[in-house]
Amino acid sequence: MVALSVIRSRRGLVRPAEQTPSTTLSLSPIDSLPSLRCYVQSLHVFKHGPDAATVIREALSRALVHYYPVAGRIKESDQGYLQVECSADDGVWFVEASADYTLESVNYFGCADSQIPSHNLFPDSTPKTECKDHLVQMQVTQFACGGFVIGLLFHHSLFDGIGAAQFLNAIGELARNHENLSVIPVWHRDFLPCPHRKANVVAASPNQLPPPMPYKLEHANIDTSLDHIQKLKQEFHEITGQICSTFEIMAAKLWICRTRAINLKPTTQVKLSIVANCRHLMNPPLPKGFYGNGFIPITITSSCDSLLHASLFDVVKMIQAAKKNLPIEIAKYLYGDNKLDGTDNPYSSPYYHDYTVLIISDWKQLGFDHVDYQWGPPVHVCPLQEFVLFPFVYLRPMPLATKGIRSLTWCVDEAHRQSFLDQMGEL
């Protein structure tokens, strides 16, 4: 493993450039779910950007005038739902750093084997300053080649991936001296009424992670070429007369291969949970500029025996059928009998903690790849997880303009890792 030296030179809060409201804003019941009370980590790698930290810090301060809740702190209401407390004393925790090596020497952090450590590219705290409660934390590391990397942490209760990308694009527009934002942020967290919690429901604290899992999920990156994906899509069309998406092919393949690898009893029920954007399907649709959590999980259930005797294309059709039911799922999970508080809901931590569940999130179209701080979009965006809470897969384009899909996985323990990799190579 390569040892990387990073020197952090400046740490502190970036506050809004102008006075913003001091107020308390309620988050939605989706935002408040225990499974979202965690930080999402990602690396954003740019080939060029002189004095990037100064440019981004100034643009961030201006962006916080529009996105002032991002500078706030989370607290919990008496009913167990989350709120954001906004005051002039808060901000985004921002770290400036430098590295005396080139991005090319570490392949722009795009190595499939993930052997290059990246923990020192994320923000740290000082003994006098505790940064863990800040909703967004950033470190901008300047490299000797003139490129830079942003190590980003955002609190999932505030953003989903689309919302976080919208916020970064706003910073980028202001860094490019746009007078106005192309997308005006909209809070609108009251689109879903907060159901009354039952007496036996114990609320989690705003930043409390779920309890440890009885297994340790190992990381593996798996690259699938565009040629292979196109071949499977063409075969699906020839056999069924229908078309399918890259995501549907990859989700079916990952679910089959993981189920084979973990070798459960034939009668065991396994679940595939797909994170689906539902902004456009709400009634009424969520407004443009909404940056909260606007997704629900689509869940497909099968016995191990049935799944492993199904063809890849049979599973693709199962996924397509489930996606067609998305409006029904929205009603079921969001508007029906306070389902958001139920332990059978795929949003809930106990559900996700089960080793029989696989969750897949598509990061290909969120908007991170269009962020431009003056010097062009990133060459690589890589989600990472320090605390792996659920069997999870992110789908991303392969880095450095290579054609294909990278599956960033934390979904099997060490005993099943090699079998999972072998299955993905064979199918």
N, C-alpha and C positions, 0 to 999 in steps of 0.2 A: 504494500500500500504506500502510495506517495505521501510524503510529509510536506504539508504546505504551511508557509509562514505568512500570517496576515497581521499587520500592525493597525490597531484601532487608534485613531488620533483625536477623535472628537465624538462626544456623546451628549445627548440632551433632548429636550422636548422641542418640537416644532409646533408653534401655536398659530391659530388663524391670523392672517395679515390684517384683518379688521375686526372690530368688535362684533361678537356673535351673541345670540340669545342665551341667557342662563335659564335653563328650563329642564324639565324631566319629560322624556318621551317614552311612550309604551312601545315595546316590541310586540310582534304578532305571536299567536300561539305556536306557529311553526318555528319562529326564531327561538322561542323559549324551551324547545324540547331538549331534554338532557343529552341526547346524542349529538347535538350541535354546540354544546357548551365547551368548545375546545378551539385551539388554533390550527389553521391550515398553513403549512409551510411551502414555499416554492422559490426556486432560483430562476432569475430572468437574466439571460446572458446577452450582452451587446458587444459587437466587434469594435465599436469606436465610440468615443465620447469624452473629449478633454474636459477636465474639471466638472465631471458629471454630478458629483455630490452637491456642489454649490448650485448648479442649475436646478436640480431636482428638489433640493431643500426649499429654494425660493418659490418654485412652482407649487410644491406641496402646501406651503403656507397660504398661498392664494387659493388653492383648491379647497382648503378647509373652511374658507368663508362660505362656500356653497354647500360643503359636506360637513358642517360643524358637528353633527352627532358623532362623526368618526373620531373626533378629539375628546369624546366623553368617556365616562366610566359606566360599567354595567352594575346594576343593583337589582335586587329581587323585590317584587311587590308582596303585600300581605297574602295575596292569593297564589303566590308561587310562580308568577309570570315575570319576565324580565323587563327592565326599563333601562334607558340610557340617561344618565345624569350629566348635563352639559354645564360647564362653567368656564370662566376665563382662565382658570389655573391649569387646565388640562391641555393635552395635545397628542401628537404622534411621537413615539420614541424613535429617534433617528441617530444612526451611528455612521460615521465616516471612517473609511479604512483604506489601506493600500497594500499591494502585494508586489514583490520584486520579481515576479516571473510572468510569462506571457500566457494568454488564454490558449494559444495554439499548443503550448507545451502540455496542457491538460485536456486537449481535444475539446475545448469549450465546454467542459463538464458534460460531454455527450457520450461518454464511454458506456457501452451496454453492460459491462460487468460491474459498474458502480463501485470500483475500488478506490476512487479518488475521494478522500474525505471532504465534506463541505460544511461541517458544523461551524467552522470559524468564519463562514461567510454570512452568518445570521447574527442579529443583534445580541449583545450581552448587556449586563447591568453593572453598575459600580456599587461598592459597599454603601454609599450614601444615597443611592437612587434605586428604588425598586420599580422595575418596568413591567412586571408581569400582568398588571391590570389594564394596561393601555390596549385599546382595541386593535390598533394597527402599529406594527413595529417594522422598521426598515433599516437595512445596512447597505450602503453603497460602497463597494470595494473597487478602487481604481487599480488596473493592472499595468505592468510595465509596457505592454504593447499599445496602450492607449484605449483599450476596451475597458468595460466595467461590468460588474455583476450586482444585481439587486437581490438581497436575501430578504424576502417578505414573509411576515407573519400577519394573518388577519383572523379576527375572532369570527367563527362561523355563525354565531348568533346575530351578528350585524350584517353579514354579506353571505350570499352564495357566490359561486364562481363568476356568474354573469355580472353580479353587482360589484365584486372586487375588480373585475376587468374594466367595468364602466368607470370606477373611481380612478384607476391608473391611467386610463385614456384621457380623463379630465386633466390630470396632472400633466400628461404629455402635451395636450393642446395648449395649456398655459405656459409650459416650458418653450413652446414654439411661438409664443407671443400672440396667440389668438385673443381677440378682445372678448369674445363670448364663447361659452361652451356649446358644443353641438348638441349635447343631451343635457337637459336641465334635470338635476336630481329631484326625485319625488320620494317622500317618506312613506306615506300611505300604508302604515302598518295596521290600520284598523279595517282592512279589507275582509278580515275574518274575525268574528266576535270571539272573545275569550270565554270559553265554557267555564262554568263553576267547577272547581276541583272537588272531588269527593273527599270525604273526611279521612279515608284511609290512604290517600295519595300523599306520599312524602316528597316534597320538592327538593331538587338538588340545588346546591349553592351555585351562584353564577359561573364560577370558574372551577368547579369540582369535576374532575374526570371520573367516568364510571369505574367500578372496581376492576382489579386486574383480571385478565382472562386466564383460564386454566391451561392455556397453550401459548407458545411464543411464535408469532408470525414472522417468517423470514422474508427478506426483500429479494426480488429477482426482476430484472428487466428482460423482456422478451421482444425481439424485433421480428416483424412479419413483413415481407416484401410486398410492394404494390402489385407485382406480377402475380404472386400467389393469391392475393385477395381478388384480383380481377378474374383469375382463372375460376375461383370458386363462385364468384358472382355470375359469371357466364354459364357455368354448369347449372346453377340454380335456375337461371332463366330458361335454359334448354329443357330441363326436366319439368319445371312447373308452369312455364309460360309467364311467370311473374318476375318482377325485379326485387332486389333486396339491397340494403345499404351496407356499407363497410362496417358500421357499428353492429348491425345485426349478425353479420358473419363472424366478427370478432367475439361478440358476446356469447354466441352459441358455441364457438370453439373453446373459449376459456371455461365455460361452465361444464362442458363434456369432459375436457382434459383434467380439470381440477377434481371432478367427481370420480373419475377413474383413479386419479393419484391418491386420494385420501381413503379409498378402499373401505367404504362403509358397508353395513349389512344391506342386502338387496331391498329389504322392505323400508329402509330408512327414507324419510321424506327430506329432500333437499330443495333449497329455494334459491332462485336467482332474483336479485333486487336491482332494478335499473333506475338510476336517478334521472327523472324526466322533468324538463322545464314545462310548467303549466301556466305561465303568465298569460298566454293568449287564450287559454281555455277557461279561465275564471269567468264568473258571471256577476258583474261585467269584467272584461279583460283588465288585467293590471296595467296601469298607465305606463307609457314610455318614460324611462327615467327611474322607475322603481328599482331599488338596489338591495332590497332585503331578500330573504329566502323565498323563492317562488318556484319550488319544485316539490314533487311527491315521488315516492318510490312505486314503480310498477313491479309487482311480485308474481313470479311464476313458480309453481310447486310441482314436483314430480317425485316419484319413488326412484331410488338409485337404479333399480332394475329396469324400469321403463326408460329412464334417460339414457342408460348405457346401451340399450338395444335400439334406440332411435338413431336415425342418420343425422348428420350435421344439418341437412336441409329440413328435416322434420323439426328440429329444435329452432331453426330460423323461423319457420312458420308459427311455432308456439310463441315466439317473441313478438312477431308481427300481430298475432291475434290479441296478445295482451296489450300492445300499444294502441290498438283500435279501441280498447275499453278504457282508455285514459280518462275521458269525461266521467264515466261511471265511477272510476277509482277516486277522482277528485271529490265527487259527492260523498262517496263512502268514507273517505279518510278525513275530509275537511268539514263537511256539513252534516254528517250523520251521527247523532247520539254521542257527541263528544269523543269520537274515536281517537282523537289525538292524545287522550289521557290513558288509553288502554294498553295493556302489556302485549296484546296481540298485534299492535300496530307496528309495521316495519320501521317507523321512525324511532321506536323505543329502544333503549340500550339493551335490555335483556334479550330482545329479539336478535339484534345485531351481534350479540356476543356468542351466538350459537355457531359452532364450527361447520354446521350444515348449510349456512347461509353464505352466499357470495354476492357482494355489492360491486357494481360496475358504474363508473362515472366517465362520461365522455368530455374530455377537456379540449377537443379539437376545435370547437366553434364558440368558445366562450368570449373571445375578444382579446386575450392576452397577446396574441401574435401580431396585433395591429398597433400596439403601444409604441409611440415614437416621441422621444424626449428632445429631439433635434437631429439625431444622427441615424435615423432609420429604425426599423422594427428589430426585435430580438432575433438572434440566430437559434436560440434554444430557450424553451421554458420547461422547467422540470418540477413537478410537484413532489414533495418529500414529506415523510411523516416521522417525527421524533417519537411520538406516542401512537402506536398502532392499536386502534381500539376495535376494529372489525376486520374480517376477511375482505379485502378491498383491492380493486384494480382501477387505475386511471388509464385511459387511452389518450395518447398524444401522437402527433406526427413525429416521425423520426427526425433527429436533429440535423442541422447543417444541410438542409435542403435535400437530404436523402429521401427517396421515395418509399413510403411505407408507413406502418403504424408501430409504435412502441407501446407495449403493455407494461406499465409500472405496477408491479404486484406486491402486495403484502397479504397473501391469502392462504399460505400453507406453512406448517411448521417444518423443522429441519428434517424430520423423518420422511416427509412427503415431497420435499423440494425437488430432488433430482428426478423423481418419477413424474412430477408435474412438468418439468422442463422437457423430459423425454417425450411425453405425450404431446406437448405443443409442437415439438419438432416432427412428430410422425403424422399428425392429423392434417 
